[in-house]
Amino acid sequence: MNRVAIVTGASRGIGRGISLELAKKGFDLAINYCTRQDAAEFTSQLCRRQAEENGVAIQTFEVQADIGLDSDRDRLIAQTKDRFGRLDLLVNNAGITSLERSDLLHSTEESFDRVMNVNLKGPFFLTQAAAAWMINDGILHKDRRPKIISIGSISSYTVSVNRGDYCMAKAALRMMTRLYAVRLAEWGIPVYEICPGVIQSDMTAPVKKKYDRLIAEGITPIKRWGLPEDVGAAVARLADDRIEFCTGEVFNVDGGFHIRQL
Ligand SMILES: NC(=O)c1ccc[n+]([C@@H]2O[C@H](COP(=O)([O-])OP(=O)(O)OC[C@H]3O[C@@H](n4cnc5c(N)ncnc54)[C@H](OP(=O)(O)O)[C@@H]3O)[C@@H](O)[C@H]2O)c1
């Protein structure tokens, strides 16, 4: 019986990269998306092909759910239960940037509410629901080793005054990881954050030129764009192995961006 993962925001970008790497490891996948059904179906196809090429058979299905909405999160969990009946990994990946990149002094309440809903409230309550399921499963199946991984950002500690809401949501997500790490430790459920740097995706496409320049100037010791598969490989490694005596950890996948230099 395959292990099962829910990956939120799996239709494109980093979420697709994560799903592809988990497919290689033989995870059955609930591919969540918000609006782009076509992209989610394509991710599903790619994952099944990827698994086949790696000699494993997996099942995937696409679930539409806006993770900022209570009823949609419930449906995501319920449909995954119906389809697979177990949960070994939740990846809180779905996220949006500020509705407009505008100066902090002019940022809007609309953007604040949307960003907080999708990037913070969604992962918080989805983790709560997933944890309840994992705890119950763990009582019946002692051999299962479920995990929760959230995708943070260098914006959790790097100021961008044109998207303050995004930075604040990611800073709070880091605390969320620590909170759940403590609360879920007694059931043996580790909770991790992967902290990506500048990654090529639709989210960063509008600022590609700026980041091209910053990377060329050496903003990261490893002078290249990060790719969705870089993040995916880190998630898959954590999901597949067990790092005993380790929870609440942040794993930077950022080309060394976080290292201060003099
Ligand atoms: N790109 C970077 O440089 C970077 C760096 C650090 C951290 N991150 C984080 O990595 C995660 C993925 O970013 P990305 O660059 O891959 O973004 P992206 O290319 O814009 O893709 C966003 C994904 O999230 C989904 N999504 C958006 N709103 C959603 C909602 N309300 N409910 C469910 N799914 C939703 C989208 O689904 P649809 O296709 O249906 O719209 C899509 O699959 C985010 O949490 C982001 O903050 C990104």
The ligand as an SDF file (V2000), in Angstrom:
LIG
                    3D

 48 52  0  0  0  0  0  0  0  0999 V2000
    8.6150   31.3420   -6.2620 N   0  0  0  0  0  0  0  0  0  0  0  0
    9.3930   31.7220   -5.2750 C   0  0  0  0  0  0  0  0  0  0  0  0
   10.4420   32.3660   -5.4830 O   0  0  0  0  0  0  0  0  0  0  0  0
    9.0350   31.3810   -3.8580 C   0  0  0  0  0  0  0  0  0  0  0  0
   10.0070   31.6440   -2.8670 C   0  0  0  0  0  0  0  0  0  0  0  0
    9.7240   31.3190   -1.5500 C   0  0  0  0  0  0  0  0  0  0  0  0
    8.5130   30.7350   -1.2230 C   0  0  0  0  0  0  0  0  0  0  0  0
    7.5860   30.5110   -2.2020 N   0  0  0  0  0  0  0  0  0  0  0  0
    6.3250   29.8770   -1.7710 C   0  0  0  0  0  0  0  0  0  0  0  0
    6.1600   28.6560   -2.4630 O   0  0  0  0  0  0  0  0  0  0  0  0
    4.7650   28.3780   -2.6160 C   0  0  0  0  0  0  0  0  0  0  0  0
    4.4650   28.1220   -4.0840 C   0  0  0  0  0  0  0  0  0  0  0  0
    4.8290   29.2700   -4.8410 O   0  0  0  0  0  0  0  0  0  0  0  0
    4.9970   29.2510   -6.4190 P   0  0  0  0  0  0  0  0  0  0  0  0
    6.1200   30.1590   -6.7310 O   0  0  0  0  0  0  0  0  0  0  0  0
    5.0010   27.8630   -6.9280 O   0  0  0  0  0  0  0  0  0  0  0  0
    3.6320   29.9890   -6.8310 O   0  0  0  0  0  0  0  0  0  0  0  0
    2.7790   29.9120   -8.1850 P   0  0  0  0  0  0  0  0  0  0  0  0
    3.6350   29.5010   -9.3220 O   0  0  0  0  0  0  0  0  0  0  0  0
    2.0590   31.2020   -8.2580 O   0  0  0  0  0  0  0  0  0  0  0  0
    1.7270   28.7220   -7.9040 O   0  0  0  0  0  0  0  0  0  0  0  0
    0.8040   28.8910   -6.8620 C   0  0  0  0  0  0  0  0  0  0  0  0
    0.0600   27.6020   -6.6320 C   0  0  0  0  0  0  0  0  0  0  0  0
   -0.7970   27.7910   -5.5060 O   0  0  0  0  0  0  0  0  0  0  0  0
   -2.1370   27.5250   -5.8870 C   0  0  0  0  0  0  0  0  0  0  0  0
   -3.0370   28.3920   -5.1370 N   0  0  0  0  0  0  0  0  0  0  0  0
   -3.0990   29.7460   -5.1380 C   0  0  0  0  0  0  0  0  0  0  0  0
   -4.0740   30.1520   -4.3150 N   0  0  0  0  0  0  0  0  0  0  0  0
   -4.6330   29.0420   -3.7950 C   0  0  0  0  0  0  0  0  0  0  0  0
   -5.6890   28.8060   -2.8990 C   0  0  0  0  0  0  0  0  0  0  0  0
   -6.3920   29.8120   -2.3500 N   0  0  0  0  0  0  0  0  0  0  0  0
   -6.0110   27.5330   -2.5930 N   0  0  0  0  0  0  0  0  0  0  0  0
   -5.3240   26.4960   -3.1340 C   0  0  0  0  0  0  0  0  0  0  0  0
   -4.3130   26.6590   -3.9910 N   0  0  0  0  0  0  0  0  0  0  0  0
   -3.9870   27.9100   -4.3100 C   0  0  0  0  0  0  0  0  0  0  0  0
   -2.1810   27.7630   -7.3810 C   0  0  0  0  0  0  0  0  0  0  0  0
   -3.3070   27.0460   -7.9110 O   0  0  0  0  0  0  0  0  0  0  0  0
   -3.9830   27.4480   -9.3580 P   0  0  0  0  0  0  0  0  0  0  0  0
   -3.0360   26.9290  -10.4140 O   0  0  0  0  0  0  0  0  0  0  0  0
   -5.2770   26.7350   -9.3600 O   0  0  0  0  0  0  0  0  0  0  0  0
   -4.0920   28.9390   -9.3810 O   0  0  0  0  0  0  0  0  0  0  0  0
   -0.8270   27.2000   -7.7940 C   0  0  0  0  0  0  0  0  0  0  0  0
   -0.8640   25.8010   -7.8500 O   0  0  0  0  0  0  0  0  0  0  0  0
    4.0400   29.5980   -2.0320 C   0  0  0  0  0  0  0  0  0  0  0  0
    3.6660   29.3140   -0.7050 O   0  0  0  0  0  0  0  0  0  0  0  0
    5.0890   30.6770   -2.0810 C   0  0  0  0  0  0  0  0  0  0  0  0
    4.8420   31.6670   -1.1200 O   0  0  0  0  0  0  0  0  0  0  0  0
    7.8200   30.8100   -3.5000 C   0  0  0  0  0  0  0  0  0  0  0  0
  1  2  1  0
  2  3  2  0
  2  4  1  0
  4  5  1  0
  4 48  2  0
  5  6  2  0
  6  7  1  0
  7  8  2  0
  8  9  1  0
  8 48  1  0
  9 10  1  0
  9 46  1  0
 10 11  1  0
 11 12  1  0
 11 44  1  0
 12 13  1  0
 13 14  1  0
 14 15  2  0
 14 16  1  0
 14 17  1  0
 17 18  1  0
 18 19  2  0
 18 20  1  0
 18 21  1  0
 21 22  1  0
 22 23  1  0
 23 24  1  0
 23 42  1  0
 24 25  1  0
 25 26  1  0
 25 36  1  0
 26 27  1  0
 26 35  1  0
 27 28  2  0
 28 29  1  0
 29 30  1  0
 29 35  2  0
 30 31  1  0
 30 32  2  0
 32 33  1  0
 33 34  2  0
 34 35  1  0
 36 37  1  0
 36 42  1  0
 37 38  1  0
 38 39  2  0
 38 40  1  0
 38 41  1  0
 42 43  1  0
 44 45  1  0
 44 46  1  0
 46 47  1  0
M  CHG  2   8   1  16  -1
M  END
$$$$
